[in-house]
Amino acid sequence: MKLQLANPWALLLLLLVPAWLWWIRRRQPAALTFARAGTLGDAAEGRGSFLGILPDAMRAGAFAWLVIALAGPRTGATVVHDETEGIAIVVAVDASESMLAEDMRPRNRLGAAKQIIARFIQSREHDRIALVAFGSEAMTRVPLTHDHAELLQSLTAIRGAELGVGTAIGDALAASANRLRRAPEKSKVVVLMSDGVNNSGAVAPIDAARAARALGIRVYTIGVGTDTAGRRQAAEGGERVRYVLRQARIDEGTMADIARTTGGRYFRARDTEALGRIYREIDRMERTPVQTRRYVRHRDWYLPFLLAGAVLLILEWLFRATRWGRVP
């Protein structure tokens, strides 16, 4: 820990010590008359000279220690607390069968989405984030949390077609809005990504968008997939594997309406690089300034110096009270 001084200006008083010693030495007489032969013998051996300046030296030392105590030596550490309301974010990712199309890196659309979303989560250290996956139905994988490690683990575990082959965009948005409904954060955001058309679920996308708007939730929608047919792997009994070609049929009109209704934006990602740029843009748009407060915890060390000064003053008084400190 770093040593600090609470009152460093007090050290200027140390300049008085040499000035005072010089003044004491100057006012002493050039010659002394000794009344006792023993004292003369001490002076001849040099002891008288030493004993003569010892009380003044002790007083000067005591003054120096007391000045250091007045300067307030202390050690301490600065504790920084970051305070921010943050943003409540729900990431809704399409995990329908069509997201297995292999037209994006790595491997397929879902793989690309998980890679980019992971980077997005890691960049939002001050925000609570929830994860919703959807296919024919929507499911909350992780509720709003600051535990980003859990989010990343759940994101990695998402598998294509695990929630059915359809796409329930309205249900996904409704589930996301429900997660944000009671969130205390002032800013609430949904990032919804899909490569298809709403063809499943009980809630119409525009109705879910209106409900989100009523709750003060802003929705960013992303249409993902190339404009050409993409190869998709499909299992056919046992270990037999076959591939089919399917073209993304993104309902861009509905996705844009959702974003427009809630005050968000619609983006189109035709490759992994474009998807990354979109998430970085959303990351820049949705930022809350972090307020930093600093607290300093100190441990004072003035007492040892104060005691040292007091001890020297007592020793000086005792010395002057004995025959060694009396002028003969």
Secondary structure, DSSP 8 states (H G I E B T S, - for coil): -EEEES-GGGGGGGGHHHHHHHHHHHHS-SS---S-HHHHHHHHTTHHHHHHHHHHHHHHHHHHHHHHHHH-EEEEEEEEEEE---EEEEEEEE-SGGGGBSSSSSSSHHHHHHHHHHHHHHT-TTSEEEEEEESSSEEEEEEEES-HHHHHHHHHH--TTTT-SS--HHHHHHHHHHHHTT---SEEEEEEEESS---SSSS-HHHHHHHHHHTTEEEEEEEES-SSEEEEEEE-STT-EEEEEEE----HHHHHHHHHHHT--EEEESSHHHHHHHHHHHHHHS----EEEEEEEEEE-HHHHHHHHHHHHHHHHHHHHSGGGS--
